[in-house]
Amino acid sequence: MADDIKSIAALIATEINARPEQVTAAVALLDEGATVPFIARYRKEVTGGLDDTQLRNLAERLIYLRELAARRKSIFESIDSQGKMTDELARKIAQVATKAELEDLYLPYKPKRRTRAEIAREKGLQPLADAILADRTSDPQQLAAGYITEEVPDVKTALEGARDIIAEQISENADLIGRLRNDMKDRAILYSKLVDGKAEAGAKFADYFDHSERWATVPGHRALAMLRGWNEEFLSLSIEVDRDDTAPVKPSQRTIAAAYGISGKGPADQWLLEVAGWTWRVKLSVSLSLDLMRELRERAEEEAIHVFARNLKDLLLAAPAGSRPTMGLDPGIRTGVKVAVVDGTGKVVETTTVYPFPPKNDIRGTQAELASLIRKHKVELISIGNGTGSRETEKLVSDMLAQFPSTAPKPTKVIVSEAGASVYSASETAAKEFPNLDVSLRGAVSIARRLQDPLAELVKIEPKSIGVGQYQHDVDQGKLGRSLDAVVEDAVNAVGVDLNTASAPLLARVSGLGKTTAEAIVAHRDATGAFESRKDLLKVPRLGARTFEQCAGFLRIPNGKEPLDASSVHPEAYGVAKKIVAACGRDLRSLMGDSATLKSLDPKRFIDEQFGLPTVKDILAELEKPGRDPRPSFKTATFAEGVEEITDLKIGMTLEGTVTNVAAFGAFVDIGVHQDGLVHVSQLADRFVKDPHEVVKAGDVVKVRVVEVDVKRKRIALTMRKDGGEAQAPSMRGDARGNANAMKHSNARPPKPEQPAMGGLGAALAEAMRKK
């Protein structure tokens, strides 16, 4: 066990650019229940300064390597119990780095159902196989004649049995399988074809009706698009090598032959060469294609999860509009526009529903009612959901605001993403928060609040429902969930939480707290009043010293009895902070924010046995800018007047928009026409861009130029280049294959076909691909 821990720490250390002892320390903290945010911020001395990204990678990799170690132990015990363990095999098992390699080694010893080779052995054909392998000059036909029995009626049956035995030996040769797999990874081609008769129904996959590319370089978004097309039975997929090789002996067959010294020169050798080809075609090419298809999916999923996580982080850390009275509008045509007004703290002060669109067409009544609410509650912001009817609603509001007197203050209108609002409306959280409010109106409240503070509102929604991923329903939901939960946890703890105003869902994301403890904190606050200090948390039922240690530094109490409670300084380090204050001979409140004085101090003066230089530097930085918010300042996009539908777009138009989603192949921008446009990665800047996140993130306000519009397919190509991007814009086929239309469908869960459209891989691939 100790050896496993050491080897795991050594391996992870090389992967995250750290020392093994740093990894060992971090693993010990994680195993004790410490969270990544807590370790990253408050245990820098212990881990040698590992940051949150390194720690997240460490935690995810630790899961895989521990699963590998557990499987290694199980396989070792299984082989050992059979009495077949050797020193050489034990060494190989100990050295494998992947689960696939481990399973290759286990294959010959794995309990299995009765195989064709086993049946052949029961018929006494093992000696025949051994004889052919031993004497390559012999005639297999003559050798087989000596094995004819009642169960083996003729030479053909005998040779087929010998072939099955030898094919199984080849298929269980771990070293050979490893070589063939690596060769396949290097040379394999992924082929995608249209299933006959499905062209019209599967039009959204038209880019893959006759497509091929190297397996090793297929981008994740294209892989997931093709896998979805396969799942929906519009495409057939295959992974092959040697398809176009016309030589009588294919490279893969030669690799097998070389492993067994088969030259094809003698009668037995020629027969064995044919067996090698048969084994490849019938057994190994299929199983290895399955392996590569799984790996392709895993690789694509990892990329998709990474993209989703980055987009979610950008959305959660988007600029808050702040504590300003806000009107939320959840647009609807036939069902009306739902209206909710919240005060600066997010408290609902009034709700209603208006009907400006068909069939009622009460435009004047709607405008009068909205204007009345704005004046009554001194509304400063109008938050409009970006769903169906958003542009019509925005125009209605614009016309209303134009009628305001020039001397009167006008609210700022902003179109915001309403992704997940309907999920929140019907959730248990919303029901508890607004038990007497109609479900339809809860969405309007969410839309208003997410403008005031996106982070505080979006944490109430399951991350997967926020919808800023690509093909999110096609990936491993467990891994996706862990990744997104980590993003939310990191975002919440990076910003910090006001202990006296935070909701239970927001508190539940604080380091060390969960749903039950968060609800207990809110219940205690409701019963006894606002917390006066962080120490008061220890009065909350079931919140002990360990939980307090994890959460206290991330919870804020502005204007409390202890000034440090409003900062990110952890209570355990208050002594260090007070030494700093004493050295300055100043009152703590007057010292906070005095950058010149704090920068003049030597941090080394305040190091003690418990707290080293990293912690002291963090405390000085926090005193310099107490309670600083890492989020950017609030800014809104202005949509062009008269551009409300995709048909209003003209080539060359310059527009302002908001980045809604960033994928591996580019960024999607809301320009106010109900359909996001795509800025392909090649069009993001006047230079080469490898990763779109280098240039943009979700929530950014950008200027774009229209370079192509496909009304029928609802696709819009945009550029942010200033050097004549039109000439260099990619076709809306090209690499933008996962573009706006595909992304529009990317969150719809694909139906599961009853039968796979996979040609030779058949049901086996169906089972492999649908395991998730």
N, C-alpha and C positions, 0 to 999 in steps of 0.2 A: 504494500500500500504506500509506504514512504517512497519507494522507488517510483511508483506511478506519479505521485505528487511532484517529485523532483523532475521527472521527464516532461510532465505537462508544463510545469513552470518554465523549463528551459526552452521548450518549443514555442510557447506563447511569447516569451521574452523576445525571441528573434523576430516574431511576426509583428509585434507592436513597438519595436525599437526600444526595448527596456532591458534591465538586468533581471536575471532569474529571482534574485532576492526581493526585487520590487514586486514581481508577480506573486511570489509566495506570500508576501505581506498583504497584498490586495485580496488574494483568495481567502486568506484567514479572516479578513474583515468582512468580506461578502458572506462567508460561511457563518459568521457570527450574527448576521442579519443586518449589517450596515448597508445603506443604499449607495448607489454610485454618486449622486450629488453630494452626500455627506462626506464620503471618502475623498472626492475630488477637491472639495473646498476646505474641509476641516481636519484631514489626516494626511497632509502633504509630507510632513516629516516621516510618517510611517512608510508611505509608499515611494518616497523619493520624488514626489511631485508628479505622479501620473495624472494626466488630465482626463476630463470626462469622456472624450472620444476614445482614448486608449483603454479606459476602464470598461466602456460599453463593448468594445471589440473583445476585450479580455473575457468579459462575462459571457458573451455569446459563444466564443470559441471554447470556453471552459465546459459548456454544456456538451458540445460535440465530442471533445476529447475524453470527458468522463464517460459518455456513452460508449465511445470506442474502447476505453479501458475495461468497462464492465463486460462488453461483448468479448473482448480478448480473453478475459478471465473465464467466461462461460465456455468459450470454444476450447481453451486449453484443458479445462476440466472434462469436457466431453470426449476429446481425443484421448486424454490420459486414462479415462475410465474404460476406454476400448482396448487399452494396452498397446496403442499404436504411436505413442509419443516418442520422438527421438530428440537428441540434442540439437540436431540441425533444424528440425521442424520447430522446436521451442524457440530457437534463435530467430527464425523467420517470423514467427508469430509476435515475438517481442519487438521486432523492428518495423513492422508495417505502420504506415502513416495514415491510411485511409480505411474506411469501412469496406470499400470495394475490394481492396487487396486482401483484407482479412477474410472476407467471404470466399475469395478465390482459393486461399489456402485450406479453408475448411471444407470445400466442396467434396473432395474424395472421402471425407470422414462423416459427412452430414447424413444422418438417418434419412432415407428416402424411400419412396414407394418402389415397388418391384419394377425395374427397368428392363428394356429389351436386352441390354447387356447381361443383366442378372439372369434372365430367362435362358439366354444362350449358354451361360456358365452352368446352369442347372442341367442343360442338355449335354454337358461334357465337351463344350467347344473351346474352353480356355486353352487347352494344349494346342489346338489347331492355330489359334491366334499367336501363341508363343512360338510355334514352329515357323510360321511365316515370317515373324519378326526376326527370328534367329538366323534363318538361311534365306538370304535375298536372291539366291540363284535358283531356288527350288520353284517348282510349278505349283501354284496354289490349288489348281484343279485336281492334280494328282494327290496332294496332301489331303484335300477335303474328302476325297473318295474313301479314305480310311476312317471317316467319322460318320458314315451313313448308318443310321439306326432306325428303329421304329419312330422315334421322335424327330429324327432328321432324315427325311425321306430321300433327299437328293443332294448333289454337290452344290447346287445354287443355294439351297437353304443353309447348308453348312457354312458357305462363304459369307452369306448375309449375317449369320450369327457371329462369325469371326470379325466381320466388319463392325458390328455393333459393339463388340468388346473393345476393339482398338479405338473406335471413335469415342467411347466413354473415357478411355485412358487419355486420349488427346484433350478432350474437353475438361478434364480435371487436372491438367498440367498447369499449375499456378504461374510458373515463370513464363511459359508459352502464352498463356492468356494475357498476361501483363504486356508482353511484347506486341501481340496482335491488337490489344486495346489501344496502346500508345500509337501504333501505326495507323489505326483507324482514326484516332483523333487528329492525326497530322494530315491524312489524305481524304477523309470522308467528305462526301457532298450531301447536303440536305436537299431533297427534291420535293416540290409541292406541285400537285396537279389538281385540276378541277374534277370533281366527281361528275360523271355523265348526267346531263339533264338538270344540273343545279346552277347554271350560269345566272339566270335571272334572279332566283331567290337568294343566291349568295353573292350578289353584285358588290357588296361592301368588301369582299375579299378578292376583287378582280385582279389586284396587283400580284396575287399568288396563284392564279389559274395555271400558269406554266412558268414556274420559277425554280431556280437552283442557285445555291451558293455554298461556299465552304462551311462545313460545320463549325470549324474552329473560330470563325469570325462573324457568325450570325449575331447581329445586335439583339439585345434582349427584347426590345419592343416588337421587332419583326418576328422573333421566335414565338412570343406570346400571341401575336396576331394569327400566325399560321396554326398554332396549337388550338386556338379558339375555333378557327375555320375547320380544323379536323374534328373537334368536339361536336360542332354543329352539323357535321356530315356534308360540308360543302367542299372540303379538300381531302385529298389523300396525301399522306406524308411518308417518306422513306429516307433512311440514311444508308448510303451505299459507298463502297469503294470498288474499283475495278469494273464499273459498269461499261465503260468505253474501251476497256483493254481487250484487244483482239487476240492476244497471245494464247496458245492452247493451255499453258499453265499460268494461272494468274498469280500476282505477287503474294497474296495472302496464302494461297496454296503452297507456294514455294517456301514461305516462312515456316509452315507446319512441317513440310518435308525436310527442311534443313534441321529442325529440332530433333528429328528421328533418323537423320542420316540417310534419307531416301533420295536416291539419284534417278530412279526410273529405268535403270539399265538392265536389270535382270527381270525374269517373269514375276517373281514375288515383289520386287521393288516397283515394277510398273503397276501391279495391283495395289500396292500400298500408296502409290501416288494418287491413284483414283480414289482410294479411301480418304486421303487427306483432302482432296477436292470436295468429296461428298460431305465430309465432316464440316468443312467450312460452309458450304451452301446450306445444309440442312440444320445444323446445330449452332455453330459458332457465330456466323454472320447475323443470325436472328437474335441470339442472346446479347451479343455485343452491340447490335443496333439498339436494342432495348436499353442497355446501359447508357449509351450515348444520348438517347432520347431523354432519359431521366436526367442525365447531367445537363443537357441543354435546357430542360425545364428549370432545374435548380439554379443554373447560372442566370437564366432570364428572370426567375423569381427574385434572386438576390438583387439584381439591378433594379427591378420594379419596386421592391420594398425599400431600397435605398432612395429611389426617386420620391416615393410617397413620403418617406420619413423626412426628407429635406424640405419638401413642399409643406408638409404639416408644420414643421418647425417654423418656417417663414410665416405661415398663416397665423400661428399662435403668437409669434413675436412681432406681429404687424403693429403699426403705430396705433395707440389708443387715442380716440378723440377726446377722452377725458370726462370729468364729471360735469357734464352739461345736459340740460333738459333736452330730451330727444323724442321725436315721433318716429315710430316704426310702422312702415307700410308693407304689408304682405299682399302683393298684387294678385288679382283674380279677375276674370272677365265675367262669366255668368254668375259665379258665387260671390262676387263683390270683392272690394279691397278691404282687408282687415286692418284696423288702425289701433295702435297702442301708444300712449304717451307715458314716458317714464321720467322721473325727476333726475337730478344730478347724481343721486346715489343708486339709480336703477330701479327705484320703487315705482310700481305701476300706479298712475294717478287717474287714468281714464282710458276706456276702450270703446270702440264702436266699429260698425261695418258700414261702408258706403258703396253705392252702386252707380258709378259713372258710365259703365259700359253696357252694351246690350245684354239683356233685353230692356232694362230700365232706362239707361241713357241719362241718368240724373247728374249731368256734369255740373250745372250751376249749384245745385243743392250740395253736391260733394265739396266743391271748392269753398262754398260758404261755411260748411261745417269744419273743414280742415283749417281755414283761416281763423275761425272762432277758437278752435283748440290751441292754435299757435299763440294767439294773443292771450288767452286765458292762462296758459301754463308757461308763457315766455319761452317757447321752444326755440332752441338755437341750432339744432341739427335735425334733418329729415333723412332717415335711413330707409332706402327702398330696396326690397329684395329683388334679385336679378332673374326671377323665374318668369313664367308666362305672364304677359301683360306689364312687364317692368317698364318698357319704353313708353307705352301708352300712359302709364301712371306717372312717369317722370315728366312727360309733356304736360299732363294735367296740372302737376305741381308747379312746373315752370310758368305756365299761363296764369296760375293763381298768384304766384309770387310777383309776377310782372304788374299785377293790379295793386300791389301794396304801395302806399305813398312813398315817395322817394326819401322822405325823412325817417320813415319807420325802419327799424332793424329787420333784416330778412334772414331767415334760417339758411344754412348751407345744406344743399341736398346732395346725398351721396348714394350711389348704387352699390350695394354690398352683396357678397355671396350669401345665398340663403341655404346653401348645402347643409343638410342635416337638420334644418329647422323643423320640418314636418316630423322627423324621427323624434326630436326633443319634445314636440308638442304632445305626442301620444305616449311619452315615457313616464315611468313611475316617478322620476325626479320632478318633471313638470307638474304631475298630478299632486304631489306633495307641496310643491311651491305655490301652485295656483289651484286649490281644490274647487273653488267656486267660479273659475274662469273657463269659458268654452274652449275646447281643444283648438278650434280654428283661430282663436285670438292669441293663444300662447305663442304661436309662431311669430306674430307681429312683435310681441315682447322680446323674443330672442333676437329678432332682426334689429330692434332698437338697441338692445344692450350690447350686441356684438360690435356695434360701431363705437360705443363708449369704451369698452374694454374687451377686445376679441378674446384674450386669454381667459378671462374670468367666465365668459359665457360659453366658449367652445369646449371647455373641459366638462361641461354637462352632457356632451354628446359623445357617443362611442366614436373613437377616432376614425374607424373604418367607414362611418356614415358621413364624414365630412367631405369625402369625394375629391381629393386632390391627387389621386394615384392614377397609374395606367394599368389597365387590366387587373384591378385589385382583387376581383373575385376569382381570378384564375390562379392565384398564388397560394402557397401554404399559409392557411389562415392562422395557425398557431404562431408561426414565426413572424408573420405580419403583425399580429396582435402584440407580441412581445416588443417588437421594434417600435411600434407606434406608442405603446404605453411608456416606453423609455423616453421617447421624444417629449411626450406631454409632461412626464416627471421632470425632465431636465429643464423644460421651458418654465414651468411653474416655479421651480426652485431657483432658477436664474433670476427671475423677476422678484420673487419674494411675495408674501401674502399678508395682507392686513388682518390680523387675528380677530379684530372686532367687527369687521364687515364681510369677511369672506363667507361664501356659501359652503355647505357641507361638501358638494362635489369638488369645489376648488381645494378645500382643506384636505380632502381625501388624497390629493395628488402630492401633498407635501411629504418630504422625506420622513419615513418612519410612521406616517399616519395611514390609515386605511378608511374604508367606508364607515365601519362601526365606531372607531375612535373619533372621526370627524363629526359624525352625528352626535356623539357624546359631548364634544366641545361646544357645538351649537346649542344643544339642550342646556348645558351648564350656563352658557352665555345668556340664553333667553331667561333662565330662572334666576340668575344672580346679578345680571348686568354685565357691562363691559369689563374685560380683563384690564387690570391696572398695571400688571407687570407680567413678564414671561414666566416668572416663578409661580404665578397663580395657576398655570397649566397643570401643575402637580396636584391641584385640588379636583381636577376632573376625574371621575370614576374610571378606573382601569387604565389610566395613563401614568405609567411608572417612570422611573429614572432612565431606563434604557430608551424608551420612546421619546422622552424629553430631550435626551442627548441628541437623538437623530433629527428632531424637528425644530428645536428651539431657534437655531440660527437662521432659519428660513421664514420665521414668523415675525411680523412687525407690529409694534404698538406705537403709532405716532402720538406725540404729546403725552406720553406716559410719565410715571414717576421717575423711571430710569431712562435717561436720554439714549443710552446704548441699545435699549429695546427697540428703537426705531431703525437700527442699523443691521448689517449682516454680521456684525461681530458676535461670535458665539458666547453665551453666558460663561462657559468654562474659561474664556480668555479675557473676561472683564478686568481681571487683575492686571494683565499686561497693558490694557488700554488705560487704566487708571495710573499706572506707572508713567506712561507717556504724558498724560495730562499733568501729573505732578512735576515732571521734568520741565514742563513749559511754564509752570506756575500760573496756570490759567484755569478758569471755570470750563468744564467740559463743553457746555453748550456754546460758549464763545469760541472755543478752539475748533469745533466742528466746522469744516469749510474753509479754514484758514490755511490755504495751500502753501503759502510762503513759509510759515512757521513749521508746518509739518515736514516739508521737504528739506528743511535745514537740519533735521534730526538724523543721527546715525542709528539705523535700525539695530545694529549689533549690540547697542547699549542695553537693549530690552530683552535679549535672549535669556531664557532660563532653562532649567532641567526639562520642563515639559514642552515649552514652545520655542521652536527654532526660527531661523531667519524667514522662511516662507510665510509663516503665520504672522510674524511681526510686520512684514511688508504689507500683507493683506489688511491688517488692522490700520496701518497708516493710510493706505489707499482709501479705505472705507471712511475714516475720519475726515479725509480730504473732501470726499463727495458722498456724504452719508445718504443711504437709501437710494442711491442712483438707480434709475431704470435703464436697462440695456436696450430698450426698444427705441426705434427712431421717432422723430417728430411726425405729427399727423399731416397728411397731404392728400388731396383728392384729385381725381382725373375729371376733365371737363369734356363731355361728349359733344361732337359737332351737331349744331342745329340742322334739322332736316335730314339727318342720316339715322334712320330708325329701322330700316329693313335691309337685308342683304342686297336687294334689288336697287337700293339707293347708292351702293358703292360704285365708284368709278376708278379705273386704273390711274394711279398717280396721286390719288387723294392722300393728304397728310392728316393724320388723326391722332388724338390722344386716347390712351386706354390704360387699363389696369391689367397687369399680369395675373392670370388666374391659376395657372398651372405650369410647371416646368418639367419637361420630359427629357429623356436622353437625346432626342432628336431635335429639340427646340422648345419654344415657349408659346403658350396660348395666351392671347390677349383679348380682353373684353373691350370692344370698341362701340358697344351699344346697339348691336343689330341682332340680338338674340342668338347669335352664333359666334363663338370665339374664333378669331383668326389665328393662324399658325405663323410664327416667325421661325423658320427653319434655322438650325444651328449655324448654317453657313451665312445666314442673313442677320445675325445678331450684332456683328461689329465689323469694322473695316480691317479685320485681321483674322487669323485662324483661331477658332474657338473649339477646344476639345470638349469641354463640359459647359453646357448652357448656364449652370449655376455660377460660373465665373463672371457672368455679365448681368444676369437678372435673377430675381427671386419672386415668389408669389407675393402679391401686394404692391409691387413696384408700379409707379406711374411712368409710362414710357410714351415716346412719340414714334409712330410707325407710318409707313407708306404702303398703300395697297398696290400689289404687283400682279395679282391674278384672282379672279372670282369665278367659281363654278356654282351657279345658282342651283342647278339640278341636284348636285351631290352635296350642297351646303358646305362648300369648302372655300376658305379665304386664305390666300397666301399674302403675307406681309413681310416688310423688310425694315430693319433699323439701321441699315448701312447708309452711309452718306456719300459713297463713291459710285453711285449708279447701280444699286443692287438689282434693278429690274433685269439687267442683262445677265446677272449671275444667279438669279433666283431659280431654285430647282423646280422641275415639273412637279405638279401635285401628285404624280406617281412617285418617282424617285425615292429618296430616303425618307420622305415624309409620309411613308405608308401607314404609319400609325397616327395620321393627322386628325384634323378636327372631327371628321365624320366617324372615324374609327374610335376616337376618344369619346365621342358622344355616346357610343354603345359600350364603352369599356367598363362601365360599372353595372351593366345588366348581366345578371348571372346566366351563363350559357346553359341551355337545356342539355340534358345528358342523352345522347342517342342510344337507341337500343343495340345497335351494331356498329362497330368501328368501320370507317372507310379507309383502311390502312393496307390494303393489298396483302403482301406477304407477311407482314407482322401480325395481322389478324387479332384474334382475341387476346393474345398475350400482351400486346401493346395497349389494348383497351384497358386491361386490368392494371397495367403499370401506370398509365396516365391518369386513371380515375381514382387512384388510391387516395387522392386528396379530396 
